Amino acid sequence: MRLPAKVILPTIIFEDPHLIVLSKPAGFLSQGEATGDDNLVDYLRSYLNRHYVGLIHRLDRNTSGIMVVAKRTKSAQRLTLALQNDQIARTYLGWMAGTLKREIRWTHFLKKDATRNLVQVCAPGQQHAGRQEGKESTLTAKPVQYSVWNGIPITLTEFRLETGRSHQIRVQSAFEGFPLLGDSKYTGLVSRPQLTERLQVRPLELQRVALHSFQLKFPHPMTGEILQFEDPLPADLSSFLRV
């Protein structure tokens, strides 16, 4: 894998014979695409000097933060099962436009258009071929800190996922009127034209969606020991704390 001189590489947080916990930088793909752009799987193949990499979950290209990757097939199978059984707790931090005053739990039905890489909110009961049109998706949002950007109040929010849908945090936040900073794809879901127009201006210090995978908690696939790791906010997101 050829890497540009200025590319930011993943940082290994923890490693043992069975798994690797790492911090993925924004701009780094989780898995290779036809573009041939830098991605985590190819990076780990080079790092481990072998082909097999057990990718347990993914982060969007421009979402930074903590991930767990299996080094062996047995650990991959057990970690995947833990994910399916909701034994891997994932916590994110993100900057939302608006003031979230209290912790809240959101449930929506989400449908992904794979051809456009776009997720839509479906009404409960909306059916296709006798089935609910979208997949039920739930998260909890909790305010952590408040600040202001471009005259707009913003909230640093902790998100705890109960389901793992594509673009879930981005879509649900925008649909509820709290779009993530830098998210031009879903800001249009907000039915407040003046706010939407102001949010189309991307902050100079932020060249991506303001979302970071902050914490992972899961049972070790071989020992069962509960492991917990955190990855602090990167510089581009922590810069809003100083406003």
Secondary structure by P-SEA (a helix, b strand, c coil): ccccccbbbbbbccccccbbbbbbcccccccccccccccaaaaaaaaacccccccccccccccbbbbbbbccaaaaaaaaaaaaaccbbbbbbbbbcccccbbbbbbbbbbbcccccbbbbbccccccccccccccccbbbbbccccccccbbbbbbbbbbcccccaaaaaaaaaaccccccccccccccccaaaaaaaccccccccccccccccccccccccccbbbbbbcccccccccccc
